[in-house]
């Protein structure tokens, strides 16, 4: 894929209708919102249907089994624009608390791109505290991130999303999850507006 700002914005425009913020957002007789009756939204749903049937996704998980002791599928179908696989790293802390690091690969369902990032949190009695998201990976998780990236590239044939384009805005597009007072970004459109939602 040609990884330029213009080409990535064009991908976003292919799958998200224009006209946001909306002046009218009422359900029609068909039970759909106006943006759900657009060709862009139909393409978005079609992309998800294909992504949920990926045989390569099953292969990816078979191979993860031999590389990582704790891993899982964190995909939230149709709620974002990516499938996600995660590697879990637990470390004990004093008084029964635990530190959890999740290294995640977000694999876009709209373009052959992926993004590896991580979240960290402290878990005390099943309650999550101090949650952080890192697009720039900390040194201690770079080996796991490199192994996960290599698997995604080899099994799926996808390219890494250039972080320099993460905050490029795509104004006027209806990207679910983006507050109407803000402009969506390429990161929102091609991956997710809530990257720390990994459970």
KAKANOR-V259745 format. One record per residue. PHI is phi in whole degrees, 0 to 359 (NA if undefined). PSI is psi in whole degrees, 0 to 359 (none if undefined). Layout:
phi/psi
PHI/PSI
PHI/PSI
This chain:
phi/psi
NA/143
283/108
269/75
242/161
301/316
297/318
291/324
288/323
296/322
297/321
299/313
300/319
292/337
288/332
248/354
232/129
288/153
276/167
109/36
232/133
291/153
266/151
264/337
219/126
223/62
251/148
291/138
273/183
296/337
278/0
81/11
248/150
282/158
308/317
292/339
280/356
255/16
264/157
297/330
295/316
294/323
298/320
294/323
299/312
296/320
296/320
298/320
292/320
302/317
295/317
295/326
286/346
253/10
301/116
291/332
296/331
295/320
295/320
298/318
303/317
289/326
298/320
284/328
299/326
303/325
274/353
250/322
240/134
290/326
230/121
208/167
192/171
261/118
252/21
293/138
243/88
306/135
66/356
272/342
219/201
241/23
211/153
267/152
225/137
239/146
228/148
244/127
256/131
233/111
258/141
224/128
290/147
236/168
300/154
60/34
82/358
285/161
223/147
259/126
246/127
245/130
243/120
263/120
240/143
249/115
266/120
249/112
298/140
267/358
256/340
205/156
283/63
228/151
221/162
222/127
255/130
214/181
216/158
236/152
228/151
199/161
253/130
250/120
236/116
50/47
70/2
263/135
269/134
225/156
54/48
280/135
224/148
244/133
237/114
280/324
272/115
286/136
295/153
304/322
292/343
251/4
298/325
297/316
294/320
296/320
294/320
294/319
293/317
300/316
299/320
296/314
299/316
294/318
286/316
280/318
264/338
75/23
270/160
255/153
288/135
287/127
289/119
299/338
296/343
262/0
303/319
261/12
293/126
277/149
236/77
296/146
85/354
273/145
271/94
250/113
302/141
96/348
266/127
303/138
297/342
275/355
243/158
268/135
293/155
248/171
298/324
298/316
299/313
287/318
270/343
230/276
196/154
271/350
223/77
292/340
273/5
275/88
240/24
235/none
